[in-house]
Amino acid sequence: MRLGLAGAVLLSAAAYYVYLPLPSGVSEPWKLMLLDALFRSFMQASDVAHAMGVCHRVHVLNRVVSWVEVIEARSSPAVNVTDSALGGVPTRVFHPIGGEKLKRGVIYFHGGGWALCSGRMRSYDHLCRKMAEDLDAVIMSLKTLCHSSIKQSCDSLAGDSLKQMANAAAVLAHSIITAVS
């Protein structure tokens, strides 16, 4: 009897946590509710880790997202993909295969507020592949470096990322000049 009552209470609590009021037009609302509950759980776990002084909440979220989304560099018949470093910044390079002409170059910074995720995530990888094919250009997807203290102001984070971009552009310009001459 006690076990049944405890099970009913736990089931009710789980249903209350998972339930999310949604508009009637949403197809398969249970998937959205479970995904929302999963995201909220990760957010709360990162808040607990931060409160305990283990690490900053952004580091926990970064690890979870990277564990799910980061993929290895794999070439396809249309695009050669390699991981390298550009001016000390980890970079994934997408080079379209074909033609011997000099190709344009694009330096791509992923979203994430200079703190979350990586340019090696599945979604950014697909986007850069598509850009490399459609633009017939070499795409360099830079990984913005996550700072040791996320508590810095956004201005400081943006400034450091701009320094990374300037450093990468200088290295790229030097390598182009060296290749042409």
C-alpha positions in Angstrom: 0.0 0.0 0.0 2.8 2.4 0.9 4.7 1.5 -2.2 1.6 2.2 -4.4 1.0 5.5 -2.7 4.6 6.6 -3.1 4.6 5.5 -6.7 1.4 7.6 -7.3 2.9 10.6 -5.7 6.1 10.3 -7.7 4.2 9.8 -10.9 2.0 12.9 -10.1 5.1 15.0 -9.4 6.8 13.8 -12.7 3.6 14.6 -14.7 3.4 18.0 -13.1 7.1 18.7 -13.9 6.7 17.5 -17.5 3.3 19.1 -18.3 3.5 22.2 -20.4 0.4 24.0 -21.7 0.7 24.2 -25.5 -1.5 25.5 -28.3 -3.9 23.0 -29.8 -2.2 23.2 -33.2 1.1 21.6 -32.0 1.6 18.1 -33.5 3.0 15.5 -31.1 3.0 17.8 -28.0 4.4 15.1 -25.7 7.7 15.3 -27.5 7.9 19.0 -27.0 6.9 18.6 -23.3 9.6 15.9 -22.7 12.3 18.0 -24.5 11.3 21.0 -22.4 11.5 19.0 -19.2 14.9 17.7 -20.2 16.2 21.2 -20.9 14.9 22.4 -17.6 16.5 19.5 -15.8 19.9 20.3 -17.3 19.5 24.0 -16.4 18.7 23.1 -12.8 21.6 20.6 -12.6 23.9 23.3 -13.9 22.5 25.8 -11.3 23.2 23.3 -8.6 26.8 22.7 -9.8 27.3 26.4 -9.9 25.8 26.9 -6.4 28.0 24.2 -5.0 31.1 25.9 -6.5 31.9 22.9 -8.8 32.0 25.0 -12.0 30.1 27.7 -13.8 26.6 26.8 -15.1 27.7 27.6 -18.6 30.5 25.0 -18.5 28.0 22.3 -17.5 25.6 23.3 -20.4 28.6 23.4 -22.8 29.6 19.9 -21.9 26.1 18.5 -22.3 25.5 20.2 -25.6 29.0 19.2 -26.9 28.4 15.6 -25.8 25.2 15.5 -27.9 26.0 17.7 -30.9 29.8 17.7 -31.6 30.7 15.5 -34.6 34.0 14.5 -36.1 35.4 16.1 -39.3 34.2 13.8 -42.2 34.7 14.7 -45.9 32.0 14.1 -48.5 32.3 13.7 -52.3 31.7 17.5 -52.7 33.6 18.9 -49.7 36.9 18.1 -48.0 36.6 18.7 -44.2 39.6 19.0 -41.9 40.2 20.2 -38.3 43.2 22.5 -37.8 44.3 25.7 -36.0 44.3 29.2 -37.5 46.4 31.5 -35.4 46.1 29.2 -32.4 42.3 29.1 -32.7 40.7 25.7 -33.3 39.2 25.7 -36.8 37.2 23.4 -39.0 38.0 24.0 -42.7 35.5 23.1 -45.4 37.1 23.1 -48.9 34.9 22.4 -51.9 36.4 19.7 -54.2 36.9 20.5 -57.8 38.4 23.1 -59.9 41.9 24.5 -59.7 40.9 28.1 -59.5 41.7 30.2 -56.5 38.7 30.0 -54.1 37.1 32.7 -51.9 37.4 32.4 -48.2 34.8 32.9 -45.5 35.6 33.0 -41.7 32.5 31.8 -39.9 31.8 32.5 -36.2 29.0 30.3 -34.8 26.3 31.7 -32.5 26.4 31.1 -28.8 27.3 34.4 -27.3 31.1 33.6 -27.3 30.6 31.1 -24.6 28.2 28.2 -25.6 28.8 25.4 -27.9 31.4 24.9 -30.7 31.7 25.4 -34.5 32.1 21.6 -34.6 28.4 21.0 -33.8 26.2 19.1 -36.2 24.0 22.1 -37.1 27.0 24.4 -37.8 28.8 21.6 -39.7 25.9 21.1 -42.0 25.5 24.9 -42.6 29.2 25.3 -43.4 29.1 22.3 -45.8 26.2 23.9 -47.6 27.9 27.3 -47.8 31.1 25.7 -49.1 29.2 23.9 -51.9 26.8 26.7 -52.9 29.4 29.5 -52.7 32.3 27.5 -54.0 34.4 29.0 -51.2 36.6 27.7 -48.4 34.8 28.1 -45.1 36.7 28.3 -41.9 34.5 27.7 -38.9 36.3 29.1 -35.8 35.7 27.8 -32.3 35.4 30.8 -30.1 37.3 30.0 -27.0 35.3 29.7 -23.8 36.8 31.9 -21.1 37.8 30.5 -17.7 35.5 33.0 -16.0 32.1 33.4 -17.6 31.4 36.2 -15.1 33.3 38.7 -17.3 31.3 41.3 -19.0 30.0 40.8 -22.6 32.2 43.7 -23.8 35.3 41.8 -22.6 34.1 38.6 -24.3 33.3 40.3 -27.5 36.7 42.1 -27.4 38.6 38.8 -27.0 36.6 37.2 -29.8 37.4 40.2 -32.1 41.1 39.7 -31.1 40.8 36.0 -32.1 39.2 37.0 -35.4 41.9 39.6 -36.2 44.6 37.0 -35.3 43.0 34.4 -37.5 42.6 36.9 -40.4 46.3 37.9 -40.1 47.4 34.2 -40.3 45.1 33.6 -43.2 46.3 36.7 -45.1 49.9 35.6 -44.5 49.2 32.0 -45.8 47.5 33.4 -48.9 50.4 35.8 -49.6 52.9 33.0 -49.1 50.9 30.6 -51.4 50.5 33.2 -54.2 54.2 34.3 -54.2 
